[in-house]
Amino acid sequence: MDNRKLVRSSTDSYIMGVFGGLGERTGIDSTILRIIFVVLTVATMNIFLVVLYFIVGFIMPTDDETDRTAGRPSEPFDSDSF
């Protein structure tokens, strides 16, 4: 069983990083996911899909936030900074 959480990507993002995180989680290239989303949205003329994207983008935590909540710093500790 895969224990990775679904999070937004802070490195692979164009708007909010939803498809970057989804691509990392599923192993599918995020560009493919973005193309499928755009084609599906245009083909169905369904604005609800765009609204759903932004709702998911605001609900999903970023990968930086999950590092902080798990007690791990997002950047390594540097003793020379003191």
C-alpha positions as a printed NumPy array, in Angstrom:
array([[  0.   ,   0.   ,   0.   ],
       [  1.292,   3.437,  -0.912],
       [  1.29 ,   5.794,   2.088],
       [  2.103,   9.011,   0.222],
       [ -0.41 ,  11.799,   0.741],
       [ -1.974,  13.735,  -2.096],
       [ -0.458,  17.224,  -1.934],
       [ -0.008,  20.16 ,  -4.285],
       [  3.437,  20.424,  -5.814],
       [  5.466,  23.532,  -5.111],
       [  7.958,  22.752,  -7.876],
       [  5.724,  21.432, -10.697],
       [  2.996,  24.055, -10.811],
       [  1.571,  26.478, -13.337],
       [ -1.417,  27.803, -11.428],
       [ -1.799,  26.025,  -8.09 ],
       [  0.215,  22.792,  -8.407],
       [ -2.777,  20.442,  -8.265],
       [ -1.822,  18.472, -11.374],
       [  1.842,  18.459, -10.369],
       [  0.949,  16.792,  -7.082],
       [ -1.513,  14.455,  -8.743],
       [  1.131,  13.477, -11.289],
       [  3.691,  12.761,  -8.574],
       [  1.152,  10.642,  -6.693],
       [ -0.083,   8.617,  -9.674],
       [  3.114,   8.446, -11.72 ],
       [  1.435,  10.079, -14.73 ],
       [  3.154,  13.064, -16.321],
       [  1.513,  16.261, -15.083],
       [  1.494,  17.733, -18.585],
       [ -0.689,  14.853, -19.767],
       [ -3.084,  15.476, -16.878],
       [ -3.251,  19.177, -17.722],
       [ -3.986,  18.466, -21.398],
       [ -6.733,  15.994, -20.484],
       [ -8.281,  18.553, -18.118],
       [ -8.25 ,  21.342, -20.714],
       [ -9.645,  19.119, -23.459],
       [-12.352,  17.776, -21.147],
       [-13.286,  21.278, -19.965],
       [-13.451,  22.717, -23.491],
       [-15.263,  19.701, -24.944],
       [-17.98 ,  19.715, -22.288],
       [-18.1  ,  23.51 , -21.857],
       [-18.463,  22.825, -18.156],
       [-17.279,  25.736, -15.996],
       [-17.86 ,  23.563, -12.926],
       [-14.598,  21.722, -13.671],
       [-12.645,  24.974, -13.404],
       [-14.421,  25.861, -10.157],
       [-13.709,  22.345,  -8.856],
       [-10.013,  22.778,  -9.712],
       [ -9.773,  25.919,  -7.585],
       [-11.725,  24.358,  -4.713],
       [ -9.346,  21.385,  -4.701],
       [ -6.393,  23.763,  -4.968],
       [ -7.448,  25.63 ,  -1.839],
       [ -8.216,  22.454,   0.133],
       [ -5.118,  20.386,  -0.747],
       [ -2.023,  21.166,   1.331],
       [  1.237,  21.974,  -0.441],
       [  4.206,  19.677,  -0.078],
       [  5.947,  22.397,   1.983],
       [  3.042,  22.508,   4.458],
       [  3.081,  18.742,   4.964],
       [  6.794,  18.879,   5.818],
       [  6.094,  21.469,   8.506],
       [  3.106,  19.648,   9.971],
       [  5.01 ,  16.362,  10.133],
       [  7.68 ,  17.989,  12.285],
       [ 10.313,  17.932,   9.575],
       [ 11.775,  21.234,   8.452],
       [ 11.366,  21.942,   4.762],
       [ 15.02 ,  22.978,   4.602],
       [ 17.887,  21.227,   6.374],
       [ 19.12 ,  22.744,   9.604],
       [ 22.259,  24.816,   9.222],
       [ 24.219,  25.336,  12.45 ],
       [ 26.298,  28.089,  10.819],
       [ 23.237,  30.354,  10.623],
       [ 23.445,  31.134,  14.352]])
